Amino acid sequence: MNTTVGLALTTRERDIMTHIATGSTNAQIAWILMISEEAIKSHLKHIANKLNTTSRTEAVAIFGGNATAIAGS
């Protein structure tokens, strides 16, 4: 991910986005991270605000595209 996205998201938010990008559901992510589904939903709202997105797919595209760009550097 680029510096802007990296700095914008917390470590927990980046963890959640990594799971979202693999197709995990909120329930699955909550179970893996040992937090509530409500906490996942709250994090997703914060992520959407920080990335200025309106959908999960759009957030993944921004997060994934930036992660790919850094990996290729």
Residue pairs with C-beta under 8 A, 6 or more apart in sequence:
1 9
1 14
1 63
1 66
1 67
1 69
1 70
2 66
2 69
2 70
4 66
5 51
5 62
5 63
5 66
6 14
6 66
8 50
8 51
9 17
9 47
9 50
9 51
9 63
12 33
12 43
13 43
13 46
13 47
13 50
14 63
15 33
16 29
16 33
16 40
16 43
16 44
16 47
17 47
17 59
17 60
17 63
19 28
19 29
19 32
19 33
20 29
20 44
20 56
20 59
20 60
20 63
21 60
21 63
21 64
24 32
26 37
26 40
26 41
26 44
27 37
29 40
30 36
30 37
30 39
30 40
33 40
44 56
44 59
47 53
47 59
48 54
48 59
51 58
51 59
51 62
51 63
53 59
53 62
